[in-house]
Amino acid sequence: MERRAFLAALAGLPAWRVAQAVDFAPVLPGQRLVFPADHGAHPDFRTEWWYATGWLKLPDGAPLGFQTTFFRVRTGVGEGNPSAFAPRQLILAHAAIADPRLGRLRHDERSARVGFGRAGFESGRTGVWVGDWRFEQTGERYRAEVRAADFAYALDLLPDGPPVLNGRGGFSAKAPDPRHASYYYSRPQLKVSGTVTLDGRLLPVSGHAWLDHEWSSELLPEGAQGWDWVGLNLDDGSALMAFRMRGKDGRALWSAATLRPAEGAAQVLAPDAVAFEALREWRSARTGIRYSVAWRLRVGQRLLHLEALLDDQELDGARSTGAVYWEGAVRVSEAGREVGRGYLEMTGYGERIRVG
């Protein structure tokens, strides 16, 4: 999300986070995305994220899921203050490894104001960091480096083609009112290679990943409780992004999807062509929140079944974004046959995402 925790990046920030009137840059239809410039940061907008998720394979063939998310937040504080201490921009980051043998998500988080070398971002190309966590781009190749308390990874991600623009040329609506929109593109089917460190052991890994880059200045649409989002790499080389904004009663307020075939142009699906149906529920022993960890997803004429790699993929981001959400690896099947793998995000199943 739209996935997503991008809007949640404002949740839980101190009360002064938008203490003064600020003219954030608007998201407007018809604005053409330009690359490589739009791979970089857009600091005039309120919020932005770079979000990479994927499946990895260990040397013995065992699967892992991984997540790297970097948020940039323009706080609206200290805009006229020349001091380097003014918290005009923040960088927040989440990282995770989904390990079925452990039975739960390994995860960590970081946050810092931009400046003093503690955190920063680049324009013109992807480059964002907080402490020794980094996500950056050299040419077409991306590099994710994370060192956490009980895991680490250093991964190279190579795209298989140009960015896929979601919505109308990258203008991605989140509600019937066009004010609620973001600029949003994806890079599916990324080929991954690198290393993961688990329990003190450095292990080579390979796999496939998905990258989203999204930026906006709008808040959560009125009546929205949260959202459900998927980014799926399918075995035939195609890729699917789908999401729905969800009301407090669990019903969809708005839905959208983009299907990129193995060859040819991406297809944008209308809201009524996308439907999420929950099939199986899991309850977190830590928070008491219930999440659906198996889904039936209808996109156009296709009916896909999603099943979690492991049920416990809840991520508590209380120390950074303030959001608790489920972000996890899922298997994809169609007509009883596995056809791909990807990631599912679910937000707003506890408290409503607090934004602004």
C-alpha positions, 0 to 999 in steps of 0.5 A: 500500500498502498500498501500501506505503511507509507501512510502509517509513517505519520502515525505515532509521531510526536504531537508537534509533527505537523504543528505549522501550516505547510503547503505540501506538494500535491499529487495531480493527474497527468503528471508524467513520471520521469526516470531516472529522476523519479527513482530519487526522493521527493522532499516537497511531498509529505510522505514517501517510501521505498519498499522491497519484499521478496522470497529467498532460498538458503543453500539447503533449499529452505525459504525465507521472506525478507522486507526492507522499508524506508520512509521519508516524512516531511514533518512540517516542523522547523521549515523556516528554521536554518538550524540543522537540529530542526526536524524538517525531514525524518527517515524511518526504516523497518526490516524483517526476515520471515523464517519458518524454522523459527516460527515468527518474524525477526524484525527491527526498526530505525528512525532519525532526523535527516542531518549530521550523517545520521540519516538522509536521502538522495534525489535523482536516484534511489539512495536512503539511509538511517545509521548503517541501514541503507537502500541505494541504487547504482545504475539499474541495480539496487542494494539493501544492507541491514544489520539488526540485533538477531539478523543481517542481510546484504542483498543485490536486486536487479530489475527485469525491465522498466518500472511498472506505473500503477493507476493512470500513468503512475497516478494511483487513486486511493478513493473516488475523490481524486485528492486521495492519490499517490504517485506510485510505481513498482519493479516486480520480478527483481532477481536477488543475490547476496547473503543473510546472517542468522544466528551468527552464520553468514549464508548465501541466498538467491531469490526474487523480490518486489520493489514499490516506490510511492509518494504523496501528501494526502492523508487516509481517506475518510472512513478508511480503517486500513488496507490490504495489499499484495505484490505477487511475482508469478512463475510465468514472468508476470506480476500482479499488484492489488490493494483495497482500502477497507472500512471499519466494517471490513468492506472495501471502500476502493480497490485497484490492481495492475497486472503486468504480463510476461510480455507486453504492456501492463493492464490496469484493472477497474475497482469492480474487477478486484475483490479480496475474500478472507479464508483463514484467521490467525490471532497474535498472542502479543497484541490480540489482533486477528489477521486473515492469513489465507485469502481468495483474490479475484482479479478480472477473470482469475481467482488466486489463493494466497497462503502465508509462509508462516502465520506469525508475520506481525510487525510492531513498529511502535518505536518508529512509525507507531503502526502494528501491521502484518507484513508477510510472505505468501504462496500463490496458487490457482486451480490447485497449483502453485503459480507464484510467490509474493508479499501481503500487507494488512493494516488497521486490524487493531487500531485505525491507522492514525494519520496527521 
